[in-house]
Amino acid sequence: MVLPVFLFCLAGLGALALAMDRHHADALGRDPAPRARRLLQLGGAAALLLALALAIAQAGFAMGSTDWSVQLSLGALAATALATWWPRRLPTATLLATLGALATWALQ
Amino acid sequence: MKEGFRQAMSWLHTWSGLVLGWLLFAIFLTGTLAFFRAELNQWSRPELYPMGPASAATAARAQEALLRRAPGVTQWIMHLPDERQPAVTLLWRTGNGRFETLLMDPQTGAVREGRDTLGGEFFYRFHFELRSAKVTRWATEGRWVVGGATMLMFVALLTGIVTHRRIFKDFFTFRPRKGGQRAWLDAHNVTGVLMLPFYLMITFSGLMIFHTLYLPAGIAALYRGASGVDSAAYFAESSGEPAERRALRRRGGTAAQPPLPLLPLDPMLAQAGAEWPQGRIGDLRAQRLPDGRVQVEVGRHDGDRLQYRPQRLVFDGADGRLLHRVDAQGPAARTYGVLYGLHMARFAGPTMRWALFGFGIAGSAMIATGLMLWVVKRRQQAARQRAGGGTGAWGMRIVETLNIAALAGLPLAIAAFFWANRLVPADLAARADVELQCFFSAWALTLAVAAALPARTGWRVLLALGGLAYAGLPLLNALTTHAHLGVTLPAGDWALAGVDLSFLATGALLGLIARQVPRAAPVAPLRDGELAHERPPALAERS
């Protein structure tokens, strides 16, 4: 199933976007505190790695890493669209993506 | 170089992108369409709709039908239907003649004639060899040109990465409201960076596919025989053929052969099914070895794995015994196979295929925004210098004209190709070439229009015409064939319905873009010290 991989990518990239000054300010009206920035960066990276592991577990190394890189680009597009046109919804979207990813992963 | 590394890379990026940018846009766009060439093939031959369903009896039925039609057949290749190609494709020859081809209904074995057209194959062949006619002598030359362009694309990609100073900071940044150069640059960066793995993969794999053409020295050095370079041996070895089968690939290895008998395909297919429990059968091939023995090869479906050129099983034609398994597994062969497979995307299911198509469109947009950026940047620089004309002006005019002809003209020409497919009479001789002539003539006309009209008018006219042309295609389809949305949507035939719906969406998109072209040129020149991008969008020059 492609959904958990995509949602983890979206969650991870959303978190990485929120770790940046510009997008954090657009979303929450202030620059990120150093601890928040760290957490978002680590959490974002962790979500991306988890997505990769999940993709490989589902389809083997070759197809899995191909799937993952496609989902990564799709997630990046979605995160950019959010950051451009609905910046204040980015945190909620990231949270929902995380929950959705965990839920669809558990249900597999 | 006196200037810094990044500046040099920036210069290289600009010029490698510009010099062949228009050709690269054409290659990228047609290549993107080639992802759906099976569906476009179907749409281009509406006579073949609907086709009966395939079943386990399809292969045997097709062989019987072939032997009835061509009793003297000495070699045949049968591509079995799948979800994207519903017909059985048969290629065969009698004696040593050329291969003939026909399509067969998988249920009845009846031969189905479609109109003479290249269909989706045109975009596929154009994008890697600039194919301009159904039969051509210029395929190799075309591949060389495309290879050169691909190399420049690769250079443009890599230098673009180096030049993009804020590649991480601006990763998610897109500011369309700022207008002018900033918006175009953001668009170029976003379409460039977010799909970078795809672009690097597709460009590099594209170069690698024809590496034997561009870099033949290795084969020439290692496969030199008494009578010259035995490149056939190289290709046989790299596809994993065992030694005794390589004799088959030698030219003249098939002297006058007796015709093939009716072969027992079902036990072979059953054995193949047991070898590949989760796999699908792609094709069957039957031929005689020089010593008279008949062999049947069963090839796995090429979408079953990433590595292109799928596994094959070789059976004895007389008793159905499994003789060899053919599969290239050496490291070089696997690397090449995976690169080839990634590029061809045979492995892609519907979702992945649409994603890759979307990335292809984004890549075309990346090239397009780059070409637009060149013009917008130079125009703002010229305005700043209050340049009244001189050598800069005609250079700008050429680039602008070519931009319009490529970016707005090519989509319109593609629509003209599909219009020709429906309007050119089905029984006209050489109608496939007539369709191509419509395509190239339309494209040439857009160049004339772009040269004759002022830039903004040219953009508007060609984009609007394109929008109308695409939106009109499903309607034209309904008026001229029975394979239109009114039939294919209720029947759930998504290959055909998808093409018609995509035409509608493309028409809407082009129409929207046409409306974005600003009407009049606001021309307040910049005051000294004022930078273009600091102006509010209403006053800043937009293109």
Interface residues (C-beta under 8 A of the other chain):
Chain A: V2 L13 L16 A17 M20 R22 H23 A62 M63 T66 D67 S69 V70 L72 S73 L74 A76 L77 A79 T80 A83 T84
Chain B: K169 F171 F172 T173 F174 R175 P176 V190 L194 M195 P197 F198 R305 L306 Q307 V338 L342 F347 T351 M352 A355 L356 F359
